[in-house]
Amino acid sequence: MKLTVARIGRAHGLKGEVSVEVRTDIPDERLIPGETYETQPSTAGPLTITTVRTQAGRWYLRFDEIADRDAAEAARGVELVIDGDESDEDDAWYVHELVGLAAVRPDGTPVGDVVDLLSMPAQDVLVVKEPGGHRAMIPFVEDFVPEVDLDARRVVVTPPYGLLAGETPEETGETHG
C-alpha cells in the first residue's frame, strides 16, 4: 500500500523550489537530501530531494528532476509516496484509513464524508464534505473527534458552532447572548 509522505504545493522562487504539505509525523527523518520517492501520479517521478529547508513552519524542497519554476508549477499536487502498512499505534491513523469514512454526530446524525486530513502547525484538521458540497475543516482533536471506528467506517464529530454549513445554535446546543 502506498502512503503519502508529502504533497507538492506552490513553486517558490525561480530555481524549482517547492513548498510541500507534510503528511508524516517524522518529516525530519523522511524529507532529507538524497532521498528518492515514488510519486502519485507515477509519471511525475521518481523524485530525488536535493535540498530541504523550513521557514515559519513551512517545508521547502528542491529536487534533482525539477530545475525551474515552470517544472515546479507543473509538479503542484504530486504526492511523494512510500510503501507502508496500516498504523498499529493506538489513536494514530493514516490519511488513507480516514478518507471515505462517514462523519456522524454522537446521536448518529450524518454530517458528511471524510475527504482529507491536513497537517497544520497546531494540529491536524479533518476535512469533511457535507451533502451540499461545503467542506468543513474540523480540528482532529479528541474534543471535536471523540471517536474513530474503522470497523464501522465512521468518525464521530462534535465540531463547535459555525464549522458546519447552515447549522443553527439550537442544533449544536449552544446559546449565544
C-alpha positions as CSV (number, residue, x, y, z in Angstrom):
1,M,0.0,0.0,0.0
2,K,1.3,3.5,-0.9
3,L,1.4,6.1,1.8
4,T,1.8,9.8,1.2
5,V,4.7,11.5,2.9
6,A,4.2,14.9,1.4
7,R,2.2,16.7,-1.3
8,I,3.9,19.2,-3.5
9,G,2.5,22.7,-3.2
10,R,3.3,26.1,-4.9
11,A,6.5,26.9,-6.7
12,H,8.8,29.1,-4.6
13,G,11.3,31.2,-6.5
14,L,12.7,30.7,-9.9
15,K,15.0,27.7,-9.4
16,G,12.5,24.9,-8.9
17,E,12.0,25.0,-5.2
18,V,8.5,24.0,-4.0
19,S,6.6,24.2,-0.8
20,V,5.3,20.8,0.5
21,E,2.3,19.9,2.6
22,V,3.8,17.4,5.1
23,R,1.8,14.2,5.6
24,T,4.2,12.4,8.0
25,D,4.8,12.7,11.7
26,I,8.6,12.4,11.2
27,P,9.5,14.8,8.4
28,D,13.0,15.3,9.8
29,E,13.6,11.6,9.1
30,R,11.8,11.3,5.8
31,L,12.5,14.6,4.0
32,I,16.3,14.5,3.7
33,P,18.6,15.3,0.8
34,G,19.4,12.3,-1.3
35,E,16.1,10.5,-0.6
36,T,14.3,9.3,-3.7
37,Y,10.5,9.0,-3.7
38,E,8.0,7.3,-6.0
39,T,5.1,9.7,-6.9
40,Q,1.4,9.7,-7.4
41,P,0.8,10.0,-10.3
42,S,3.7,7.7,-11.1
43,T,4.5,9.5,-14.3
44,A,5.8,12.5,-12.3
45,G,8.6,10.6,-10.7
46,P,10.7,9.3,-9.2
47,L,11.9,12.5,-7.5
48,T,15.2,12.8,-5.6
49,I,15.4,15.5,-2.9
50,T,18.3,17.9,-3.4
51,T,17.8,20.5,-0.6
52,V,15.5,20.9,2.3
53,R,14.7,23.9,4.4
54,T,12.0,25.1,6.7
55,Q,10.8,28.7,7.2
56,A,8.0,29.8,9.5
57,G,6.7,26.3,9.9
58,R,6.6,25.5,6.2
59,W,8.8,23.0,4.4
60,Y,10.5,23.8,1.1
61,L,12.2,21.2,-1.1
62,R,14.3,21.1,-4.3
63,F,14.5,18.0,-6.5
64,D,17.1,16.9,-9.0
65,E,14.4,16.5,-11.6
66,I,12.7,19.9,-11.1
67,A,15.1,22.6,-12.5
68,D,13.0,25.7,-12.8
69,R,9.8,27.5,-11.9
70,D,7.8,26.1,-14.8
71,A,8.6,22.5,-13.8
72,A,7.9,23.3,-10.1
73,E,4.4,24.7,-11.1
74,A,3.8,21.6,-13.2
75,A,4.6,19.4,-10.2
76,R,1.9,21.0,-8.0
77,G,-0.3,18.4,-6.4
78,V,2.1,15.5,-7.0
79,E,2.4,13.3,-3.9
80,L,5.6,11.7,-2.6
81,V,4.8,8.2,-1.6
82,I,6.3,5.2,0.2
83,D,5.3,1.6,0.7
84,G,3.7,1.1,4.1
85,D,1.2,-0.8,6.2
86,E,-1.8,0.3,8.3
87,S,-0.9,2.1,11.5
88,D,-0.6,-0.2,14.6
89,E,-0.4,2.7,17.1
90,D,-3.5,3.5,19.3
91,D,-5.1,6.8,18.3
92,A,-2.9,7.1,15.2
93,W,-4.3,6.8,11.6
94,Y,-3.0,7.2,8.1
95,V,-4.9,9.5,5.8
96,H,-6.0,6.6,3.6
97,E,-7.6,4.9,6.6
98,L,-9.7,8.0,7.3
99,V,-10.7,9.1,3.8
100,G,-14.1,7.7,2.9
101,L,-15.4,7.3,6.5
102,A,-18.8,8.7,7.3
103,A,-18.7,11.6,9.7
104,V,-21.7,11.5,12.2
105,R,-22.8,13.3,15.3
106,P,-22.9,11.3,18.6
107,D,-26.6,10.6,18.0
108,G,-25.8,9.1,14.6
109,T,-27.0,12.0,12.5
110,P,-24.9,12.1,9.3
111,V,-22.7,15.1,8.8
112,G,-20.8,14.1,5.6
113,D,-17.8,12.1,4.5
114,V,-14.2,12.5,5.4
115,V,-12.3,13.6,2.2
116,D,-8.9,14.5,3.6
117,L,-6.7,15.1,6.7
118,L,-4.5,18.2,6.6
119,S,-1.4,18.6,8.7
120,M,-1.4,22.1,10.2
121,P,1.1,23.7,12.5
122,A,-1.2,23.5,15.6
123,Q,-2.9,20.2,14.9
124,D,-4.2,18.0,12.1
125,V,-7.6,19.0,10.6
126,L,-10.2,16.6,9.4
127,V,-11.8,17.7,6.1
128,V,-15.5,16.6,5.9
129,K,-17.5,17.1,2.7
130,E,-21.1,17.9,3.7
131,P,-24.1,16.8,1.5
132,G,-24.4,20.3,0.0
133,G,-20.7,20.3,-1.1
134,H,-19.4,22.5,1.7
135,R,-16.1,21.3,3.1
136,A,-15.9,21.6,6.9
137,M,-12.5,21.7,8.5
138,I,-12.7,20.1,11.9
139,P,-9.7,20.1,14.3
140,F,-8.6,16.5,14.7
141,V,-8.5,16.6,18.5
142,E,-10.5,14.4,20.9
143,D,-12.8,17.3,21.9
144,F,-14.1,17.5,18.3
145,V,-13.5,14.0,17.0
146,P,-14.0,11.8,20.1
147,E,-14.3,8.5,18.2
148,V,-12.8,6.9,15.1
149,D,-14.2,3.5,14.3
150,L,-12.5,1.9,11.3
151,D,-14.5,-1.3,11.6
152,A,-17.9,0.7,11.5
153,R,-16.4,3.0,8.8
154,R,-17.3,6.2,10.7
155,V,-15.9,9.0,12.8
156,V,-18.0,10.8,15.5
157,V,-17.6,14.6,15.3
158,T,-18.7,17.3,17.7
159,P,-17.5,20.4,16.0
160,P,-18.0,23.8,17.6
161,Y,-20.8,26.0,16.3
162,G,-20.1,27.6,12.9
163,L,-17.9,24.9,11.4
164,L,-20.7,23.2,9.6
165,A,-22.7,24.9,6.8
166,G,-26.2,26.0,7.7
167,E,-26.2,24.8,11.3
168,T,-28.1,26.7,14.0
169,P,-27.1,27.2,17.6
170,E,-30.1,25.0,18.6
171,E,-28.7,22.1,16.6
172,T,-25.4,22.2,18.5
173,G,-26.9,23.0,21.9
174,E,-25.0,26.3,22.1
175,T,-26.7,29.5,23.1
176,H,-25.4,33.0,22.4
177,G,-26.4,36.1,24.2
